[in-house]
Amino acid sequence: MGTDFKTRTRSAVERYSNALVELSHSIHAEPEVAFAEHRSAAKVADLVAAEGFAVDRGVADLETAFVASYGSGDLVLALCAEYDALPEVGHACGHNVIAAASTGAALALRDVADELGLTVRLVGTPAEEVGGGKVLMLERGVFDDVSLSMMVHPAPYEAIGARSLAITDVEVHYTGKPSHAAAAPHLGVNAADAITVAQVAIGLARQHLEPGQMVSGIVTRGGAVPNVVPARTSAMFDLRAEDLESLRRLEERINRCFAAGALATGCTHEVVKVSPVYAELTPDPWLADAYRRAITELGRTPLDPAEERGRRIGSTDMGNVTRALPAIHPTIAIDCGDAVNHQIEFATACASASADRAVLDGALALAWTTIAAACDDAQRDRLVGGAA
């Protein structure tokens, strides 16, 4: 029975291959940043709506989020479609590939949904790069009755169970007092100096950070002109750690560095969370193994599990989904030379023939993983029971 379903879903992916590649290239050609992915979300939603899916747009009070549904089975699958891009470098994380692969899996599974007792949901999830779209959708009930969730992410290598880092994005704002930088500098309170002190404190703290903890940041407002003592400055930092508990400890340390900048200069300061906290990925072992079998059958060679455990794939709000329900977030390799995610060369590779192949292989591997779960009585009971 499983073999027949696999054959039929392969045929479906082949049938839709041109539409899926066109979707990937179209999203790639018009990059849109977090919460502004109006064209990209519409492209995905319109395609599946035309193929019989019931589409609910603007879900969870997010204009660029949607849920497209087909079927009424008790095994409820959520295929996550990301489509936000990065400022300046566009689709340098390949979310166009993610959206098209999840769309392909949804269309392929539509043909077998009734026989497998599936409810297939393509979930359009905005703002992964910053903003935490999936976290907001989790909190607002979009995943409440979901049995399992999946997506596949392009990368320079093939990894099934790789872990991500937990992350929090914060801004620090310093307020001082302006004055003429030459005539009366002693009357000013320099907010730019506060950022400098904080950056130095963070730099010195790096020697003592725990394994897996990382800090990166940029100055977003440093003053207006050099002959006025800057009275208002801001910086944005990403804080990452192996898990949420380690992230909490890192945040406490970095907040002390921010406070040091204010104390040393006489400024006041405020720390603001930019996005919801992203948890670390905790992929479901059974689903990961099923995906590994599927992608290997398609001729790809994933990393050995021992090597995967030593890899970290940045941070993702899919981590929060994996902590809430059985889910996986494998990576699929594309030919990108020496480039890595978030480089302009990787963005170019995400519209290449290799990326097009990843769309189709990724769609089929996700579909076959779902079929494996649906046809295994023990796993089906586990997944449906967990969502009940």
N, C-alpha and C positions, 0 to 999 in steps of 0.2 A: 504493500500500500504506500509506504513512504517513498519508494522508488518512483511510482507513478506520479505522486505529487511533485517530486523533484523534477521529473521530466517536463511536466506541465508548466511549472514555474520557470524553468529554463526557457521554454518556448515563449512564455510571456515576456521575459526580459529581452529576448531577441526581437520580439515583435515591436517592443517599445524602444528599442535601442536608439534609433534616430531621435526620437522625441526626448529621451533622457539626456543624450549628449547635447542636444540643442538647448535644453533647459540649463544644463551646467554652464555652457558657454554664454548664454544670455545673462544669467546671474553674474558671472565673472566679468562681463563687459560693462555692467552698470553697478559697481560696488556701492553699497549703502551701509552706513555705520549704525551702531546700536540704537534700537527703538525708532529708526528712520527707514527701515527696510520695506517700504510700502510697495515698490515695484517687485522686489524679489519675493516677498510673501505672496503677492497676487499671482505671480507666474506659477508658483508651486500649487497654490490652492485652485487656481483656474484649471490647471491641467487635470487634476484628479476629480474636480467637480464635473468636468466634461466626460469623465469615465465612470460616472455613477456614484461617486462618493458624496455623502451629505456633508457640507462644509459649514462650520460655525466660525465666523470671523470675529476678530476683536475679543477673543476670550480672555478671561482673567483681567479684564480692564486694561489690556495691552493692545493697542491699535494694530500692531504687526504680528500678533499671535493668532493662531487658528488651530482648530481640530477638524480633520476630515475623516469621516467614519464610513465603514462598510461592514455589513454583517451584524449578527446578533448573538454570537456564541459566547459561552461562559469564559473562554480563554481570551483575555483582552490584551492585545499587543499595542504598545505605543512605540512607533518608529519616530525618532526625533529628527527633525529637519532644521539644521542651522543655516542661516543665510546672511548673517551680518559680516561686514568687512572691517578692515583696519584703516584708520586715517593714513593718508599719504601712500601706503603700499598696497591698498586694495585687498584682493582676496589672497593674501600671502599666507593664510592659514587654510585655504582650500574649502571654505564652507559651501562654495558652489558644488563641490564634489559630494559633500555630506548631504545636501538637500536633494540632489539628483539620485544618489544611491538609495536614500530612504524612500523617495518617491517610487523608484523602481521596485523596491521590495514590496511596497504597499500595493502597487498595481499587479505584481505577480501573485501575491497572496489573495487578492480579491477573487481570482478565478477558482480558488480552492477553499475559500473561507467557510462556506456553508458546510462542506463535507468534513472539514476539520474542526468545526465548532468554534470558529474564530470570530472575534470582533477586531477588525484591523483599523487602527487609528494612525493616521499620519499627523503628527503634532508639530506645528510650526513654532519653533522656539526662538524668539529674537534675543539679541543682546547677550551673546555668550562672551564676547571679548571683554566687555565691561557692562555691568548692569544686572547680571544674574537673572535672565529671563526664566530659566527653568526653576530657579529657586522661588521666584514670585508665583509661577504657575503651580508649583508644588503646594505652596502655602495657601493658594486660592482654590485648591481642590481639583485641578485638572487631572492629576494622577491618582485620585482617591481609589478608583475601582480597577486600576490597571494591574494585570497579572505579571507582565514582564515588559521591559523596555530595552531598546537597542538603537545604536547608530554606529557608523564607521567613519573614521577620521583619516584623511591623507597625511602621510608622513614620509620621511626618507627610508623608513624600515617597516617591516611587518611585525606587529606585536599584538598579542591577544589579551593578555592579562596585565599589561603594564600599569603601574600606578601613577597617579598625578599627585601634585602637592596641594595641600589646603592653602587658601589665599584670602587675604582681605586687602581691599584697596582703600587707602585713606588720603585725605588732604589735610595739610596743616596750614593754618592762616595766622600770620603774625600782624599785629597792629602796634605801630610806634607813633612817632611824632615827626612831621616834616619840618625842615628848616633849610636855610641856604647852606649848601655844602662847603662854601668857602668863607662867607662872611660870618656865619653863626652856627658852625657845626655842633658846638657844645650845647645848643638848645634843641637839637634833634635827638630822637630815639630811633635808631636805625633798624628797621625790620629786616633788611637784607642781611645785616650781621647776624640776626637771630637764626636765619636759615643756615648761614655758614657755620655757626656754632653747632646747630643740630646735625648738619652733614658731617662735621668732623667727629662729633660724638658717635654717630652711627658708624663711621669708618673705623674708629677705634674699637667699637663693640664687636665688629665682625670677627676678630680673633677669638672671641669667646662665645660665638653663637653655637648652638647645638647642631649636630649633624642634620643636614636637610633644611636648615633654616636659611633663608635668603632675603635680602632687602635690595630693592632697586627703586630709583626715584628720579624725578625731574623737577626743575623749578618752573612753575607755570606763570608766575608773576614775580618779577624781580625789581620793580621800580620803573619809573617813566623816563627820567633824564638824569644824567650824572651830577648836575649841579643842584639837585634837591635831595635831601636825605630821604630815602624811601620810607614811607610811613605804612605801607600795606604791601605784604608779599605773601606768596603762597607756593606750596610745593605738593606734589602728589607722589605717593610711595606705594609700591606693591610689597606686601609682607607675605612670605611663603614659608611653609613648614611641612614636615612629614605627615602630620595629622592635626586635627582641630585642637587637641590639648597642647601640643607643642606650639601651635600658632598663637594660642592664648598667652603663653609665656613670652613669646617673641614680641607680641603687641605690647605687653607691659614694659618690656625693656626699651622698645623704641619710643613709647610714650614718654619715658623718662628723658630720652635724648631730645625730644621736642620741647619738653619743659625746661631743659637746660638752656636751650636757645633763648627762651623767654626770660629766664632768670638772669642770665649773663648780660642781657642787653636792656632789661627794663621794659620789654614789650609785654603785651598780653598775647595769648594765643588760644586757638580753638582747633580741635581735631574733629574732622567730619568723615563719616564712612561714605564712600562713593558708591559701593555696590554691596549687596548681601554677601555674607561670607560663603566662599566656595569650600566644600568639604573635599577630602581626598577621595579618589576613586577606590571603590571596593567591589570589583567585578564579581558576579556570581560564578562560582567555579564550574558548575555543570554547564551553564550556558556558554562559558568561555571554551570549555572542552568541545562542545558541539560546534561552535563557530570554527575552532581550530581544524576539526575534521572537514568541515565544509570548505574552508578556504584552501586547505591542502589538496582536496579533491579537485579544486579548480586550477591546480598547478602552481600555486604560490607556496613559498617556503617561509613560514613565520619563524621568529627567533625562538630558540630553546627557552622553555619556561624559566630555567635558572638564570639565563641572561636577561630575560624580561624583568625579573625581580630587581635587577640592578639599574633599571632604566626609569627615568621620570619624564613624563610627557607634558611638562608645564602644569597648568591648572585649568580646570573646567567645571562649570556648574552641573555637568552630568554627574560629578561626584556626589552631589546631594541626592540625585535620583537613585544612584546605586546604594546609598545608605537607607533609602526609603522603601525600596522594592528590588526584586531580582532584576539585574540589568548588566549590560556590558557596553564597553566603549573601546573596541579594538582599533588599531591603526592599520591602514592599508598602504603599501609602498607605491610611490610613483617615481619615475626617473627624473631626478632633480639635480644630478651632479653633486657638487659639494654644498649645495644650498640646503638650508633648514627652514622650518616654519618661521614666518614673520620676516623673511627676507624677500626683496623684490624678485629675485631669481626664482624663488619658490612660487611666487604668484604667477610668474610666466609658465612654470611647469604645470600649474593647476588647470591650464587650458590646453594641455598637450595631448597627444594620442595616448600616452601612458596614463594620464588622468582620466581620459575617457574610458579606458579599459578598467580602471579602478572603480568608476561609477557602476559599470555593468557587473564586474566581479563582486563588488561590495553589495550590490542589490541582491544578487543571487545567494551570496553567503548568508546574508541576514534572513532571506526567505527560507533557506534550507535549515538554518538554526531553529527558526520558528516551527517548521515541519517536524523536526526531531523532537522538540518539546511537546508538540501537540499529539504525537504518536506514541509517546512514552507515558504509560498510565501513571506511573509513580510520580514522574515530574509534573505531569498535568495536574494531578491532585495537589501536589505541593504548591504550584504556581497559582492555581485557582483558589485554593484554600487560603493562601497568604493575602489574596486581594479581597477576600470575602469580608 
